[in-house]
């Protein structure tokens, strides 16, 4: 990475955070790198180590806001630019996106948003000649931008066209508009607690959801929140916490969690008293899963293996949970890069792997054993259609429909076939930051 993109000690406050945000947005949009890769681990941006906690939080919010509102930002900037966004200077494009995102959706004074975007361009050799353009466009954005946002507010521009078309066909245009609105808001933090949800909601300034998860809008490092070090809770979207509940009473039963890392569902199974075997093919992810279990003081056998190749116990298993690899389109509210990194062709590739995992799981189950299959995808091929294909191919399996009483009376998240289907627009709230769910599918099947 060019040396001029690192912040010297005397730099204007806030410029380093915006420079790193620009690098990371460029990494997603032009180099197809995930946010997780760029924010954590060995591939993380080297400049992150120099940022104070406040600047790191600003950088993350900047990046997420741009990716959540990318379609609307493109519309606004195209209306304010006579010749379009400069294509020969990526930093000019990033500076415009960063400045406009702050002006339109963030609590940053307009003059600061403009000034720092201009400085961002001036510090880049290829983009410096666009400093005047960036200044003029962002000043116009401060005056005219909100009206330009309002004129396309109902058009769901912040979804890629291929995804908008698929969801409209499957869920209907009205539902997709509600989903798109929910995806435009920064989500809250959901926690699965070991016990006494009301007490933890009070301590964390949140509320208990109908599903039993604790939801809070507290910001900052999760590791610094009360109860983290003591292992009293773990981070898990409220929708992701539902599939394990479909097993019912599993105390003393043998359950395998296939594709288990990072371990939220493994923790739920262990907390419920099951004898859990957690399988994942990635050694690094299994190491992280073990760390999480140690913090939570929960026990599970961990195995580094490809679940499709895993032999399993000779006498079979009482239950299997498959949280299958998928396109993850249901997680866009928390991972807005997914919308711009995935392609429609990815759906078919994922369904092949999902069917292999499903067929393998049938052979691992005891007679009478239960299979819970789930994905964090909103694509029917990875949910409803995957289960239909399995049932057609495996006569020994039958679906056990989910009853509203098993999901806290939330009948709207149960499909006509009796499966679970949550949408980003579910669990609405007067404060949009406290509403919504990840998009999840889950089905419960039993081997005869």
Helices and strands as residue ranges (DSSP letters): G 3-5, H 15-31, H 35-39, G 41-43, G 46-50, H 53-68, H 70-80, H 90-105, H 110-122, G 128-130, H 131-150, H 161-171, H 173-183, E 189-193, H 197-203, E 206-208, E 214-216, G 222-224, E 233-235, H 242-245, E 254-258, H 264-271, E 275-280, H 283-296, E 301-304, E 317-323, G 329-331, H 338-341, H 345-364, E 365-375, G 380-382, H 384-393, E 397-399, G 404-407, G 411-413, E 420-422, G 432-434, E 440-447
